[in-house]
Amino acid sequence: MNSELKVFKFGGASLKDTASFLNVANILKTQTPDVVVLSASGKITDKLESLIQAYHKKSIEQQDIWHDIKSYHIALAASLLDQTDEVFDVINDLFVEIDWVLDEEPGADFNYCYDQIIGIGELLSTRIMHALLLKLNMKAVWIDARDIITTDDNYREGWVFWNETDVKCKKVIEPHIANGSLVIIPGFIGSTIDNNTVSLGREGSDYSAAILSHCLNAHSLTIWKDVAGVYNADPRFFTDAVLLPVISYQEAIEMTYYGAKVIHLKTIKPLKAKNIPLKVKSFIQPELEGTFFGGIEKVNYPPIIIKESNQILLTIEPKDYSFIAEKDLSFIFNVFHEIGFQVNFMQNTGLHLCICGSCPFFDANQLEQILQPNFAVSIQNNCNLMTIRHYTNELKIKMMENVQVLVIGDVNGTFQMIYMDIAK
């Protein structure tokens, strides 16, 4: 482990406008990290997903959405930089690359199409930040993540080739760090050996930072968010939520598995492999300690509540009343993989398979057409999934009040329920 090397990651909320960029630049100047991974600005990834959907459907909304995205970044750059800054030519070149994609007919492979467009947000935010740091007389270099992180061609959920990525980290990034430069790198994306862009999964910039931390043997990774640290429940919905000062690697893996939005699901594993501590801190109040993730042996946790909204509940039943066997599960989960359905809860009996999850571009008709020859499918939209780790019976009963409970599960001290809100 490098005794000094620090990796920082900033998400979209910290990069939403002029003041946000200046605040991040100030944190970088005062806290002197070595590598900085950035997400797309604000809600740009959401807008890009809308653009991709419009493009794939050949919708007339495509031009307006793309115009808004371009205008946002031009205005952002203009508010931070001189009009003569060469970064405006770089930004225009990035726009042209997407223009070329949008001028082509959308291909049959939606996931491939998605990845060739979605990463533009991170490329733009990092280019603007790099130019700002140079303007502020900071020694910084921009590196394309696609030249470092090598993956397979599993588009929208790329799997990292660790050996190749490790070699590139040491060959490309380490010399710049040794030279005293701050390395700015876009999160969320990597590249196949054929130089096709691959995304690492939604919210994957956390994972990018963990990959780089692992390969560079970093001393620590800090993820900067708009909250003071990690709470046992979302403070927006639970007024009695408490800050968790320390969380073990094991608990972090469990929390992210069950849907906690604190960090990306895959972030912890590469850190744990080299015992690299993770800190979650506030970019609004950087002086606060935040939450520390590491190899803590024993921690007494309060109940940890994880709520996911906009969930889709699927009940799948064989039409011939046969048992749901391993081959059926294999077929069904391959379908989920193809359509990008993320499974967050599963429960099965002999005749029923209950699945709860999310899918950014869910098409009920497509799913039914694929499954209908052999399976009957019931679909319930707009569900909620609540998970309570380390629960008490009193809390479990309280959470089941005033909601329509559809499915419950209870395994090894973790309670889950799928429910609908009752209209008031």
N, C-alpha and C positions, 0 to 999 in steps of 0.2 A: 504494500500500500504506500502510495506517495504521501509523505507526512504533511505536505502543504496543499496539494492540489484540491481545489474546490470547484464543484459544478453547481450552477444555479439554473433553475427553470422558472419561467414566468408564463402564466396562462393568459388567455384572451382578455379577462377582466382587468388585468394590469396594463393592457395595451390598447384601451378602447378609444383614447383621444389624445390631444396634444399634451395636456397636463399629465396624463398617465405615462406617456413616453418619457417625459422629463423626469418624473418621479423615479422610474426604473433606472434611467441613466444616472441619477444621483445615488441610488442604492449601489449600482455597479462601481461608481467612483469611490464611494466611502467604504465598501465592504470587500473590494478587490478579489472577485472570483477569477478563475482561470478559463472556464468554459461556461457559456451562457446559451441555453436552449430556449427558444421562444415559440409560442403558439401563434396562430393567426390572430389578428387584432379583433377585439370585441366579439361580435356575433357573426363574423365573416364566414366561418365554416358552415353555419346554418344557412347563410345566404348562398353559399356555393352549392350546398346540397339542393337548394331550391332551383338553382341554375341547372344543375345536372339533371334533375327530374324534368324540368321544362325542355331541355335539349333532347332528352331521350324520348319524350312524348311529342316532340316537334311543336311545342306550344309557342304561341306568339308572345308569351310573357318572357321568353328567353332574353330578348334584346334589352328589355327594360331592367331586368335583374342584373345582367352583365354591365350595363351602363352605370347602375347604382354602385356596384362593387368598384368599378374603375374610378368613378368620381370620388368615392369615399377615400381611396388611397391617394389620389392626386391631391385632394384637399388636405389630408393628413400630412403628407410630405411637404406641401407648400407652407403649412403652418409651423414647421420645424426647421426647414432648410432654405437656403438661398435658391432662387430660381435657376441659377447657373450651375447648381450642383449636378455632377454627372449621373447621380442616382436616378434622375428623371428619365434619362435615356435607358437605364437598366430596367426601370419600371415599365417603360413603354415596350421594351423587348419582351418582357414577361407577359404583357397584355397580348402582344402579337402571337406568342406561342399558343395561348388559349384561343385566340381568334381563329388560328389554323385548325384547331381541334373542332371548334364549333361550326366551321365551314364545311366539315366533312359530315357525311351521313352517320348517325349513331350506329355503332356496331351491335351485334347480337349479344356480346359479352358485357353486360351492364357493369360488373365489378371492375373490369379493365378500364372501361370508359370513366367510371367514377374516379379511379386513381390518377388518371392522366390530367384531371382538372382540379381535384380537391386540394392538392398540395400548394397551389398558387398562393393561398392565404399566408402560409408560413414563409414562403419565399419573399413575399412582399414585406411582411412585418420585419423580418430580419434585415433585409436590404435597407429599409428606412432607419432602423435602429443603428445599424452599422454606420450609415452616413451621419447620423446625429452624433454618435460617439466621436467620429473623426472631427466633426465641427467643434466639439467640446475639447479638442486636443488630447483625446485619449488614444492610446495605442491599441488598435483593434483590427482584427482580420475577419473577413466573412468566408465561411467554408460551406459548401453545399453538402447537406447530409447524404445526398444520393451518391456522393463520391466516397462516403465512409461506410454507411450502414448497408450491407449487402444482404438481400433476402431471396427467398424463393419467389415463385410467381403466383402465390396465393393472394390474389388481389383483394384489398380492403382488410386483410388480416395477415400481413406478411410475416413469415417465420424467419428469424435471423440466422444467417450463416456466421456463427460466432468466430471461427478461425480467421476467415477473410476480413471480417469487420475489425477484429483485434489487430491484425497486421496493418490495416489502413489507418487505424487510430494512431498507432505508434509511428507510422511513417509520415503521416500528413499533419496530425494535430500537435504531437509532442514537440516538434521543432519550433513551432510558433509560440508555444508556452515557454519553452526554454529561452526564446528570444524576448520574452516579456510582453507578448501580445495577448490581449483578451480575445478569445475565439468566440465568434457569434455564429450559431448554427441553427437552422430551422428544425423544429421537431416534427414528429408525426409521419415523416416519409423516409423511405430508403429506396434502393434500386435493385433490380434483378441484374444478373450477369450480362443480360442483353440491353441494359440501360433503360429499361422501362420503369417508370415511377411506381412504387408500391407503398400504400399507406399501412400503418402498423395497427390499425384499429381506432375507432372513435376515441377521442381524448388521449391519443397515443403519444403526445409530446412528453408526458411523464415517463413513459417507457423509453423513449429516445434518450432522455437524460440518464436513466438507469443503465442503459446499454453503454453509453459513453463513460459513465462513472466506473462501470465494471472493467471495461477494456483499458482505461487509463489508470486503474488502481487508485481511484480518487480517495482523498481523506474523508470527504463527506459530500452528500447531495442535499441541497436545500430547494424545496418547492415553495414558491411564494404565492400566497392566495389572499383573498379579500376578507379573511377571517383570522382571528387571533391564533388559531391552531385547529386541532381536530376535537370535535365535541362528541359526546355519547349519543347525540341526536341532532337533527338539523335545527339550529336556533330559530330559523324562520317559522317553523311549525310547532316547536316545543319550547315554551318560555322558560322551563326549568332545566334546559340542557346545560351540562357542565363540561368544562374543558378537560381533556385528557392530557396530562403533562408527558406521560410516557406510554408507549405501546410496543409490545414485543413484535418481532417479525411474524410469529405464528398468528397472533391476533390480527395483525394487519392483513395477512393473506386471507383469513376467514372473513374479515369485514369486507374486503374488496370482492371476494367470491360471492358474497350475499348482496352485492350491489352498492356498497358505500361509495360515494362519488369523491371521496377524499383524494384518492390517487388511482391511476390506471391499474387494472387487474394484474398485469404482468410486471409491474414495477418492482415488487419486493424481491422476487427470486434472484435476479442478477446482483442485487445489493447484498442479500443474505449470503450468497455464495462466497463473497469476499469480506463479509462482516463490515460493510460500508454503512455507517449510520445515515439515516434520513431525517431531515428536519422539515417540518411544515411551519412556515412563518407568515406573518402579515406584511404585505407591501404597504399597507396603510399605516401601520405602527411597527416599523422594523425593529424597534428597540425591545419589543416583547420577546420572551423566550420561545413561545410557540410549543409545538409538540415534537418530542424526540422518539424516533423509531429505531430499535436496535435489539441486540441479543439479551434483553432483560429476562431473567429466569422466572420470577414470580411477580405478578401484578394483580391487585384486587380491583377488578373492573366493576363499575356500576352497570346496570342494564344498558346495552347498546342497541339503539333503535334505528333501523334502516327502512326508509319508505321509498318505494318506487311507484310513480304514477304512470298513466297512459300505457298500462300493460294489456297484453292480449292473452286471454285464456282460451286454450284449445282443448277440447275433449275429443279424443280419437278412439274409434271403436271398430274392430274388424266386422265387416258385413256378414261374414259367414259364422259369427259367434265362436270363432276359434280363439285360442289363447294368443296374447301378444308375445311372440317369441323373439329370440335374439335377432333373427333375420329381419323381422318387422321393425325392430328398433333401429337396426343398421340402415334400412331403407329410409325410414322417417327422418333420422338425423342427417342423412346425406341430403335430403330435400331441404332441411333447415339450413344447412351449410350453403347450398346453392342460392337460396333466396335471402340469405343474410339475417335469419331469425336467431336472435340470441336467447338461449334458454336460461331463465332465472329460477325456475322451480319445476320439479317433475315429481309426479306421484302416479303409480300404476297399480291396477288390480289385474285379475285375469282377463277381463274384457274391456277395460278402459285405461287409456293413457291420458293423464291430465298434465298439460304443459302450460306454463305461464312464462311469457317473455316479451321481448320488444323487437321491432323490425322497422327501420327508418322508412322503408318504401314497401310496406306490407300490402300485398294484393290478395285479398281473400279468394277471389275467383281463381287466380293462378294456383293457390295452394289446394283448393278443392278439386280442381281439374287433375292435378297430379295424384292426389290421394284417393279420389273417389272410386276408381275401379275396384279397390279392395277395402277401403275404409270410409266410414261415415264420420264427418267432421262437424263439430259444433263450435262456433266462434263467438266469444264474448269480448267486445272491445271496451276500452275505458275502465279497466279494472285497476285496482291498487294491490301492491304486494308489500306487506309489512313483515320484517324480520326483527326478532328481539333475541339478541344473544345475552346470556347470563340473566335471563328473565326471572321475575318473581311471579307467583300465581296471582297476586293482587294486580300487578301491572297487566298481565295477560288478560284477565277478566275486564279490566278497565278499557283496554284497547278494543275489545270485542263489542263494547256497548255502542249503540246508535249507528251501527253499520250493518250492511247485509253481507254476512260471511258466506263465501262460496266454497272455499276449500281451506282446510287447516292441516298443518304438519308439525311434528315435534320430534326432533332428533338430537340426542346428546346435548341437551341444555339450550338448544336453539329452537325457538318457536316461530312458525311462519303462518301467515294467513293471507288468502286472496279474498278481496272484498270489494263491494261497491258502496260508495257513499249514498246515504239516504237523503233524498231531496228534502229540504226544509220548507 
